[in-house]
Amino acid sequence: MDTSDPHEIIANETTPLVPAKGSKKLRTPLPKLQIGILLTLQLAEPMVSTSIFPYINQLIRELGITGGDEAAVGYYAGIIESLFFVGQASAMLRWARLSDRIGRKPVRCMCGFLNGNMGVIKTMMGELTDSTNMVQGFALALTAWCIGGFLGPLIGGTFARPQDHWPTIFSGSFWGKYPYFLPCAVAACLLVLALVMMSIFLEETLSTNRRPKFTSTTVVISSSSDRESLAQKSMANMPLRSLLTPAVVIAIANFAMLAFLDISFMVLWPLFFSTPVYLGGLGFDPASIGSWMALFGIIDAVFQAFFCAKIVDWVGPKRLFCVSVSCYAPAMAMFPIMSWILRVRGKVDHATTFALLCQLIMAVAWHMAYGTISLFIKASAPTNNVLGAINGLGQTSASVARAVGPALATSLFAASKEHNLLGGNAVFVILIILAGGFRWLASRLPDEIQDRDE
C-alpha cells in the first residue's frame, strides 16, 4: 500500500522512479558577493568590542578615576567591557522585529549606528542560504568573528599612544591630549567603509510579499498559498510571548549559556596569563599574552573556515554541539593544572607550553558550538516571517549573558585568590559545574534539524 504523500514529490521526466537511498541534495553555491558583504559587516562587532582591550587599563589609570588604587582598575575595566553588550542587548530585539516588517537592509543601515547589528546579520545569512549550504554560511560567519577578534586587539595595541611609537609623525599636542584617539578612529573608519559597501551592494533578503501589510480592506482568500501567506503575515505581528515555543526557548537558552561561558573564559584567559606566579597565574607580559591570543585567533579562524562545515556534515549538528560543549570543562580545568605545573617546575617550560596548546585546541573545539547553535535557532522559528524576531531574541539573550559574564567571572577570580577559596580555584570549579548543566541543556535540543526547503 502506498502511503507516501503525493504533495511531497513532484515527478517529471528527470525524476527517478525509485529515489536512491541515502541520496543527498547537491550543495547550492553561496552567493559570494552578498555573503562577502555580510562577512565584512560581521567583523565589526568583535573588532570594535576587543579593540579597547590592549589600552583600557592604562586609560583608566591615566584618567585618575581610581585614586591610585591599582586593584580597582580591573573593576572599572570590567564595567566598560560589559557596557558594549549592555547597549547591544537594549537595542537588538527592537531592531530585529522591525526588520521583519520593513526589510533587513534599511534596518541594517540604521542599526549600524546604534549597536543592533548581529540579529539582523544572522537573519540575512539564514535567508541567503538553504539547507544544503547553511552550515557552510554560518561557519564562514564564525570565521569572520574570529578574524574580527584578532584584528581588534591588533588595532588597539598598534595605534594606541602613537606619539610614543612614531614621534616624528604624531608630534602635535592633540596626540598628547588624546593618546587613544587613533585606534578608535581607525576602527570607526573601517565601520564606515563597511557601511558604504553595504549601502551600495547589499541586496534585500526579505521579499516584499513576506512583509506584513497593515490594511482594513477585506481580503478574499482564494487558494491555500494565499492562506499560508496571510498566516505568515499575521504571525509577524504576533506578540513576543506567542513566539516563545519550547523549541525556541531551548535553542535560545543554549545560545545564552554558550555566550556566558565563552565570555567568562575569554576574560579569564588574559587575566590568568597576567596574574603573578605567586597568586597562581603565569606572570606573562603583554607581548606574550598578545602572542598566545593571536595564535588562538588565527588557528580558530582557519579551523572554522575549512573544517567546521565538513564536521557538521559528518557527525550532525546536535552531536557536534554536544561534543563542543563537553570540551569546556577540560579547557577550564587546564587553568589550575597549569598553576600546579608551574609551581612544581618553577618556570614556564615545555610542560606548561604543552598544557597551553592543549587548552588552545579544546578552546577551538568549543568554539565550533557557535556554528551549530545558529542552525538550531533558525530551525526553531515557526515561519521565516519571524526569523528576525527569533534571531533578535537569541542575540539579546546572548548580549545580556556577555554583559554579566565579564564582571562576574573576574570578581569570582579575585575573590578566589583573595580568600584562597578551594586553593584559589573556586572560580574554575563553579564554571565547570555550570558547564555540566550546559551539557544537559544541550541534550534537550532536537536530534534533527527540519529542512525548510522541502
Backbone torsions as a table, in degrees:
resi	resn	phi	psi	omega
1	MET	NA	131.2	-177.5
2	ASP	-86.6	113.5	-179.5
3	THR	-104.9	7.8	-177.5
4	SER	-70.5	149.5	177.9
5	ASP	-78.7	120.4	-177.6
6	PRO	-65.2	-17.6	-179.0
7	HIS	-85.3	-9.6	-175.4
8	GLU	-80.0	-28.7	-175.4
9	ILE	-128.0	126.6	175.6
10	ILE	-104.4	111.6	-173.5
11	ALA	-88.2	145.8	170.4
12	ASN	-147.5	-169.2	-175.7
13	GLU	-64.1	-22.9	-176.4
14	THR	-96.9	-2.3	-178.5
15	THR	-84.4	124.3	178.5
16	PRO	-66.9	144.0	179.8
17	LEU	-64.7	-35.7	177.7
18	VAL	-120.2	105.6	-178.7
19	PRO	-60.7	141.8	178.6
20	ALA	-63.7	132.0	-179.2
21	LYS	-68.4	130.8	178.0
22	GLY	74.2	10.6	-179.1
23	SER	-67.7	147.9	-178.4
24	LYS	-115.4	151.8	175.2
25	LYS	-68.4	149.0	172.1
26	LEU	-69.3	140.4	-178.0
27	ARG	-72.1	127.5	177.8
28	THR	-73.4	131.6	177.5
29	PRO	-61.9	139.9	177.4
30	LEU	-71.2	141.5	173.0
31	PRO	-70.7	98.3	-166.1
32	LYS	-60.5	-44.8	-177.2
33	LEU	-64.5	-47.9	-178.1
34	GLN	-66.4	-42.6	177.4
35	ILE	-64.0	-39.8	179.1
36	GLY	-61.3	-40.1	177.8
37	ILE	-65.9	-42.8	178.2
38	LEU	-61.9	-39.6	179.0
39	LEU	-65.9	-36.3	175.5
40	THR	-62.1	-42.3	177.6
41	LEU	-67.6	-33.2	-179.6
42	GLN	-63.2	-28.0	178.7
43	LEU	-63.6	-23.5	-167.6
44	ALA	-62.2	-51.8	-172.8
45	GLU	-61.4	-55.0	-179.5
46	PRO	-65.3	-32.8	-179.6
47	MET	-64.7	-45.3	-179.3
48	VAL	-71.7	-44.3	-174.6
49	SER	-69.9	-24.8	-179.4
50	THR	-102.2	-8.3	-177.3
51	SER	-66.6	-21.1	-179.2
52	ILE	-85.7	-12.8	-174.1
53	PHE	-56.4	-44.3	-175.5
54	PRO	-65.4	-28.3	-172.4
55	TYR	-120.1	-0.2	-173.8
56	ILE	-63.8	-39.3	-179.9
57	ASN	-65.1	-43.4	178.8
58	GLN	-65.8	-37.8	178.2
59	LEU	-61.6	-42.9	179.6
60	ILE	-63.9	-40.7	177.5
61	ARG	-61.8	-43.4	-176.8
62	GLU	-71.5	-25.9	177.0
63	LEU	-73.2	-21.4	176.7
64	GLY	75.0	17.2	-176.3
65	ILE	-76.3	-12.9	179.8
66	THR	-94.3	-4.2	-179.1
67	GLY	65.2	27.7	179.8
68	GLY	85.3	2.1	179.7
69	ASP	-84.0	103.7	-177.5
70	GLU	-64.0	-31.1	-178.4
71	ALA	-67.0	-25.4	-177.7
72	ALA	-81.5	-12.6	-177.9
73	VAL	-60.0	-43.4	-178.2
74	GLY	-61.8	-37.0	179.6
75	TYR	-64.6	-45.4	178.8
76	TYR	-65.1	-39.6	178.7
77	ALA	-63.1	-41.5	178.5
78	GLY	-62.7	-39.5	178.3
79	ILE	-63.8	-45.1	-179.4
80	ILE	-63.4	-42.4	179.6
81	GLU	-64.1	-32.5	-180.0
82	SER	-77.1	-26.2	-175.3
83	LEU	-61.7	-33.3	178.0
84	PHE	-56.6	-46.2	-177.1
85	PHE	-77.9	-26.2	172.7
86	VAL	-63.2	-45.6	177.0
87	GLY	-62.4	-40.1	179.9
88	GLN	-65.5	-42.4	-179.1
89	ALA	-63.8	-35.8	-178.3
90	SER	-71.9	-23.9	-174.8
91	ALA	-104.8	-23.4	-166.3
92	MET	-60.7	-50.7	-169.7
93	LEU	-66.7	-42.5	-178.9
94	ARG	-63.9	-40.4	177.6
95	TRP	-65.0	-41.6	-177.9
96	ALA	-64.3	-42.2	178.4
97	ARG	-66.1	-38.2	178.6
98	LEU	-63.3	-33.8	-179.9
99	SER	-66.1	-25.3	175.6
100	ASP	-72.0	-17.3	-175.5
101	ARG	-99.8	-46.8	-172.4
102	ILE	-111.2	-4.0	179.5
103	GLY	114.5	160.9	-176.1
104	ARG	-79.4	-43.7	-172.6
105	LYS	-63.6	-48.1	179.9
106	PRO	-63.3	-36.7	177.8
107	VAL	-68.0	-39.8	178.1
108	ARG	-62.5	-37.2	177.7
109	CYS	-64.2	-43.7	-176.9
110	MET	-73.2	-47.5	-174.5
111	CYS	-76.1	-9.5	173.9
112	GLY	-59.5	-25.6	178.2
113	PHE	-90.1	-13.1	-168.6
114	LEU	-127.2	22.4	166.1
115	ASN	65.5	44.1	174.9
116	GLY	-129.7	34.4	-166.6
117	ASN	-75.1	-41.2	-161.3
118	MET	-64.7	-38.7	179.7
119	GLY	-61.7	-41.7	-179.9
120	VAL	-69.7	-39.5	179.7
121	ILE	-62.1	-44.3	-179.9
122	LYS	-66.6	-35.3	177.0
123	THR	-63.7	-44.8	179.3
124	MET	-64.9	-38.1	177.2
125	MET	-62.0	-40.6	178.2
126	GLY	-65.5	-33.2	-179.0
127	GLU	-82.1	-22.0	177.6
128	LEU	-84.5	-10.7	-178.1
129	THR	-118.0	165.9	173.5
130	ASP	-126.5	-169.5	-174.7
131	SER	-65.2	-20.7	-176.7
132	THR	-86.1	-24.5	-176.8
133	ASN	-128.5	9.7	-178.2
134	MET	-63.3	-41.8	179.8
135	VAL	-61.2	-43.6	179.3
136	GLN	-63.2	-40.4	179.8
137	GLY	-64.0	-46.1	-179.6
138	PHE	-71.8	-28.5	174.8
139	ALA	-66.0	-39.4	176.4
140	LEU	-66.1	-36.6	177.2
141	ALA	-62.9	-40.6	177.0
142	LEU	-65.4	-37.3	176.7
143	THR	-61.7	-43.6	177.9
144	ALA	-61.4	-38.1	177.2
145	TRP	-61.6	-44.2	-179.8
146	CYS	-63.8	-41.2	179.0
147	ILE	-64.9	-41.3	177.0
148	GLY	-62.4	-38.1	176.8
149	GLY	-67.4	-23.2	175.4
150	PHE	-83.0	-40.2	-177.5
151	LEU	-70.7	-33.9	-177.0
152	GLY	-58.0	-58.5	177.4
153	PRO	-60.9	-31.8	178.4
154	LEU	-63.6	-43.4	177.7
155	ILE	-64.8	-47.1	-178.6
156	GLY	-62.9	-43.7	-178.3
157	GLY	-72.5	-33.5	-176.9
158	THR	-76.1	-41.0	-170.5
159	PHE	-102.3	-2.4	175.1
160	ALA	-69.4	139.8	-179.3
161	ARG	49.0	60.8	-176.6
162	PRO	-65.5	-23.5	179.6
163	GLN	-66.0	-21.4	177.3
164	ASP	-82.6	-30.9	-176.1
165	HIS	-90.6	-39.1	-177.9
166	TRP	-131.3	69.2	-174.0
167	PRO	-62.4	-27.5	-179.2
168	THR	-72.4	-27.7	-179.2
169	ILE	-91.1	-44.0	-177.1
170	PHE	-109.2	70.2	-175.9
171	SER	-104.4	-5.0	-177.4
172	GLY	-72.0	164.0	179.7
173	SER	-67.4	-24.1	-179.8
174	PHE	-58.8	-43.0	-176.2
175	TRP	-72.3	-26.4	173.9
176	GLY	-73.5	-33.5	179.7
177	LYS	-78.7	-34.4	-179.3
178	TYR	-126.6	73.5	-173.5
179	PRO	-70.7	-13.9	-177.9
180	TYR	-112.8	17.8	178.2
181	PHE	-71.0	-40.0	-172.7
182	LEU	-61.8	-48.7	179.1
183	PRO	-62.0	-34.3	177.3
184	CYS	-67.5	-39.8	-180.0
185	ALA	-66.6	-40.3	179.7
186	VAL	-63.5	-45.7	178.7
187	ALA	-62.2	-41.0	-179.8
188	ALA	-65.4	-39.7	179.3
189	CYS	-64.0	-39.1	177.6
190	LEU	-65.3	-35.9	177.5
191	LEU	-66.9	-41.2	178.4
192	VAL	-63.2	-40.7	178.0
193	LEU	-60.8	-43.4	178.3
194	ALA	-64.4	-38.4	179.8
195	LEU	-64.6	-41.1	178.5
196	VAL	-64.2	-45.1	178.2
197	MET	-58.9	-43.0	-178.9
198	MET	-65.4	-44.0	-177.2
199	SER	-62.0	-34.0	-175.7
200	ILE	-87.4	-45.1	-167.1
201	PHE	-106.3	-23.2	-174.4
202	LEU	-73.8	131.5	-179.8
203	GLU	-97.5	150.6	177.4
204	GLU	-68.0	137.1	-179.3
205	THR	-105.7	-14.9	177.9
206	LEU	-93.2	109.9	-176.7
207	SER	-66.9	151.9	-175.0
208	THR	-64.8	-30.8	-178.2
209	ASN	-76.6	-5.8	175.4
210	ARG	-100.9	-0.8	179.7
211	ARG	-88.2	138.0	-179.8
212	PRO	-68.0	138.0	177.4
213	LYS	-113.3	135.0	-176.5
214	PHE	-100.8	109.2	-177.7
215	THR	-151.1	152.2	177.8
216	SER	-99.4	3.0	-178.9
217	THR	-70.7	139.0	177.7
218	THR	-69.8	133.3	-176.8
219	VAL	-108.3	129.8	175.9
220	VAL	-96.0	121.0	-178.0
221	ILE	-94.7	117.2	-172.5
222	SER	-107.1	-11.7	-177.3
223	SER	-150.7	167.1	179.0
224	SER	-65.0	-34.5	178.7
225	SER	-65.6	-35.9	176.5
226	ASP	-65.4	-41.5	179.7
227	ARG	-64.1	-41.0	178.6
228	GLU	-64.1	-41.1	179.5
229	SER	-63.7	-43.6	179.7
230	LEU	-65.2	-38.2	178.8
231	ALA	-63.6	-40.2	179.1
232	GLN	-66.3	-40.9	179.4
233	LYS	-65.2	-37.7	177.2
234	SER	-66.2	-38.1	-179.4
235	MET	-65.4	-31.2	179.3
236	ALA	-64.1	-21.6	179.7
237	ASN	-98.5	3.2	-178.2
238	MET	-67.6	148.9	174.4
239	PRO	-65.7	155.0	-175.7
240	LEU	-58.5	-36.5	-177.4
241	ARG	-59.6	-32.8	-179.9
242	SER	-71.1	-21.0	-179.8
243	LEU	-84.8	-11.0	-174.8
244	LEU	-83.5	67.5	174.2
245	THR	-74.2	162.8	178.4
246	PRO	-54.7	-39.4	179.8
247	ALA	-63.8	-41.1	179.6
248	VAL	-66.9	-44.8	-177.7
249	VAL	-62.9	-43.6	-179.1
250	ILE	-64.8	-43.8	179.8
251	ALA	-63.8	-44.1	-178.5
252	ILE	-69.4	-37.7	177.5
253	ALA	-61.6	-40.2	176.8
254	ASN	-64.0	-41.6	179.7
255	PHE	-64.2	-43.3	180.0
256	ALA	-63.6	-42.1	179.2
257	MET	-66.5	-39.3	176.5
258	LEU	-59.9	-45.5	-178.9
259	ALA	-65.7	-40.2	-179.3
260	PHE	-64.5	-49.8	-178.4
261	LEU	-67.0	-35.2	-178.8
262	ASP	-68.4	-46.2	-179.2
263	ILE	-67.3	-31.7	176.1
264	SER	-63.8	-42.7	177.9
265	PHE	-64.2	-43.8	-174.8
266	MET	-68.5	-31.3	177.2
267	VAL	-82.2	-28.4	177.9
268	LEU	-74.4	-28.3	-177.2
269	TRP	-58.4	-61.0	178.4
270	PRO	-65.9	-29.3	178.2
271	LEU	-66.1	-43.3	177.0
272	PHE	-65.5	-41.5	178.3
273	PHE	-59.1	-40.9	-173.7
274	SER	-87.7	-14.4	-179.4
275	THR	-66.0	136.3	179.5
276	PRO	-57.3	153.2	-176.5
277	VAL	-61.8	-36.5	-176.8
278	TYR	-68.7	-16.5	175.1
279	LEU	-97.5	4.3	176.9
280	GLY	98.4	9.6	176.8
281	GLY	-97.9	-166.1	-179.7
282	LEU	-103.5	-12.7	177.2
283	GLY	66.2	31.6	-179.8
284	PHE	-73.9	150.6	172.1
285	ASP	-85.7	167.1	-177.5
286	PRO	-55.9	-36.3	-179.3
287	ALA	-63.3	-43.1	178.9
288	SER	-66.3	-40.0	177.8
289	ILE	-60.9	-47.1	179.2
290	GLY	-61.1	-38.0	-179.3
291	SER	-65.3	-44.6	-179.8
292	TRP	-66.7	-41.2	-179.5
293	MET	-69.9	-34.4	175.8
294	ALA	-66.5	-40.8	177.7
295	LEU	-61.1	-43.2	177.8
296	PHE	-61.4	-44.3	-179.0
297	GLY	-62.1	-41.9	-178.8
298	ILE	-68.0	-48.6	-179.7
299	ILE	-62.6	-42.4	-179.7
300	ASP	-60.6	-46.7	-178.3
301	ALA	-63.3	-45.1	-179.2
302	VAL	-64.4	-43.1	-177.6
303	PHE	-65.4	-45.9	-179.2
304	GLN	-63.9	-36.8	-176.8
305	ALA	-69.5	-40.1	-169.8
306	PHE	-104.9	-17.6	-172.6
307	PHE	-124.0	-26.3	-172.8
308	CYS	-59.7	-49.6	-178.1
309	ALA	-61.9	-39.4	-179.6
310	LYS	-66.3	-38.5	179.7
311	ILE	-68.4	-38.3	176.5
312	VAL	-60.8	-44.1	178.0
313	ASP	-63.1	-31.2	-175.6
314	TRP	-78.5	-50.9	-173.0
315	VAL	-105.4	-13.9	-178.3
316	GLY	94.5	151.0	-174.5
317	PRO	-65.8	-42.0	-177.3
318	LYS	-69.0	-44.3	-179.5
319	ARG	-62.5	-41.0	178.3
320	LEU	-65.8	-41.4	179.1
321	PHE	-60.7	-44.4	-179.9
322	CYS	-65.2	-39.3	177.7
323	VAL	-65.2	-43.0	179.7
324	SER	-62.2	-43.9	178.7
325	VAL	-61.3	-36.9	-179.2
326	SER	-67.3	-17.8	-179.9
327	CYS	-78.1	-13.0	-175.8
328	TYR	-68.2	-45.2	-177.7
329	ALA	-59.6	-49.7	177.5
330	PRO	-65.3	-33.1	176.7
331	ALA	-63.9	-40.3	178.1
332	MET	-70.5	-35.4	179.7
333	ALA	-66.1	-19.7	179.6
334	MET	-67.3	-23.1	179.1
335	PHE	-61.9	-57.2	177.5
336	PRO	-65.6	-29.3	177.6
337	ILE	-64.2	-43.1	178.2
338	MET	-65.2	-37.3	176.2
339	SER	-61.5	-42.4	179.6
340	TRP	-65.8	-43.8	178.8
341	ILE	-59.0	-43.0	-178.0
342	LEU	-67.5	-37.4	177.3
343	ARG	-65.6	-40.1	-177.6
344	VAL	-71.3	-43.8	-173.8
345	ARG	-91.6	-17.1	172.9
346	GLY	82.7	-6.2	179.4
347	LYS	-161.1	164.4	176.7
348	VAL	-79.8	108.2	-179.2
349	ASP	-125.8	-158.9	-176.1
350	HIS	-63.5	-29.4	179.1
351	ALA	-66.9	-45.3	177.3
352	THR	-65.0	-41.1	178.9
353	THR	-62.4	-40.1	178.1
354	PHE	-63.9	-41.6	178.0
355	ALA	-63.7	-38.5	176.8
356	LEU	-63.0	-42.1	179.2
357	LEU	-65.7	-39.0	176.5
358	CYS	-62.4	-42.8	178.0
359	GLN	-63.7	-40.0	179.0
360	LEU	-61.9	-43.5	-179.9
361	ILE	-62.9	-43.3	179.5
362	MET	-66.4	-34.0	177.4
363	ALA	-66.6	-38.1	176.7
364	VAL	-64.5	-43.8	177.6
365	ALA	-63.3	-39.1	177.3
366	TRP	-60.8	-38.8	-176.8
367	HIS	-68.9	-17.0	176.3
368	MET	-64.7	-18.0	178.2
369	ALA	-62.1	-29.3	179.7
370	TYR	-64.6	-39.9	-179.5
371	GLY	-66.2	-30.8	-177.5
372	THR	-89.1	-33.6	-178.1
373	ILE	-65.1	-29.5	177.4
374	SER	-62.8	-33.6	178.2
375	LEU	-65.9	-41.4	-179.6
376	PHE	-68.7	-37.9	179.5
377	ILE	-65.6	-43.8	178.1
378	LYS	-63.1	-43.2	-178.1
379	ALA	-68.0	-22.7	-177.7
380	SER	-77.2	-17.6	-178.3
381	ALA	-64.6	129.1	179.9
382	PRO	-58.8	-40.7	175.3
383	THR	-142.9	164.5	178.1
384	ASN	-67.3	-19.8	-179.7
385	ASN	-68.7	-19.5	178.6
386	VAL	-111.9	15.7	-178.7
387	LEU	-62.6	-37.6	177.6
388	GLY	-62.9	-42.4	179.6
389	ALA	-65.1	-41.8	-179.8
390	ILE	-65.3	-45.1	176.4
391	ASN	-63.0	-36.8	177.4
392	GLY	-63.8	-42.3	176.4
393	LEU	-61.1	-45.1	179.7
394	GLY	-62.9	-45.9	-178.0
395	GLN	-69.7	-33.5	175.8
396	THR	-64.3	-44.8	178.4
397	SER	-61.4	-41.6	178.7
398	ALA	-65.7	-38.1	-179.8
399	SER	-66.8	-39.3	175.5
400	VAL	-61.8	-43.0	178.5
401	ALA	-62.7	-40.2	179.7
402	ARG	-72.4	-23.6	175.8
403	ALA	-74.6	-35.2	-179.0
404	VAL	-81.7	-37.3	-171.9
405	GLY	-55.6	-51.7	-176.0
406	PRO	-59.3	-48.5	-178.2
407	ALA	-65.2	-41.3	-178.3
408	LEU	-67.9	-45.6	-176.8
409	ALA	-66.0	-45.4	-179.2
410	THR	-68.3	-33.6	177.3
411	SER	-67.6	-41.8	176.7
412	LEU	-63.6	-38.4	177.6
413	PHE	-61.7	-47.0	-179.6
414	ALA	-63.5	-42.7	179.5
415	ALA	-65.7	-38.3	179.2
416	SER	-62.1	-42.4	-179.2
417	LYS	-75.3	-40.4	-175.8
418	GLU	-67.2	-39.9	-177.3
419	HIS	-104.5	5.6	178.1
420	ASN	54.2	45.4	-179.4
421	LEU	-74.6	122.2	-177.1
422	LEU	52.4	45.8	-179.5
423	GLY	68.6	24.0	-178.3
424	GLY	84.9	7.3	-174.3
425	ASN	-113.3	16.3	-176.4
426	ALA	-59.9	-38.3	-178.0
427	VAL	-61.6	-38.7	180.0
428	PHE	-70.1	-38.6	178.9
429	VAL	-64.0	-44.0	-179.8
430	ILE	-61.3	-44.7	-179.0
431	LEU	-68.6	-32.6	176.1
432	ILE	-66.8	-39.8	177.2
433	ILE	-63.2	-43.3	177.2
434	LEU	-62.2	-36.2	177.6
435	ALA	-64.5	-34.6	175.4
436	GLY	-63.6	-41.7	175.3
437	GLY	-64.3	-35.3	178.2
438	PHE	-65.4	-37.0	178.3
439	ARG	-62.7	-38.7	176.0
440	TRP	-65.7	-42.2	-179.9
441	LEU	-62.4	-37.3	178.3
442	ALA	-62.5	-32.3	-179.1
443	SER	-69.6	-14.0	179.3
444	ARG	-81.0	-11.7	178.6
445	LEU	-66.0	153.2	179.5
446	PRO	-64.3	147.7	-178.8
447	ASP	-68.6	-33.0	-179.2
448	GLU	-126.0	150.0	176.5
449	ILE	-98.7	126.5	-177.2
450	GLN	-66.1	136.0	177.3
451	ASP	-86.0	107.4	-177.6
452	ARG	-74.7	-13.4	-176.5
453	ASP	-80.6	-12.0	-175.6
454	GLU	-95.7	NA	NA
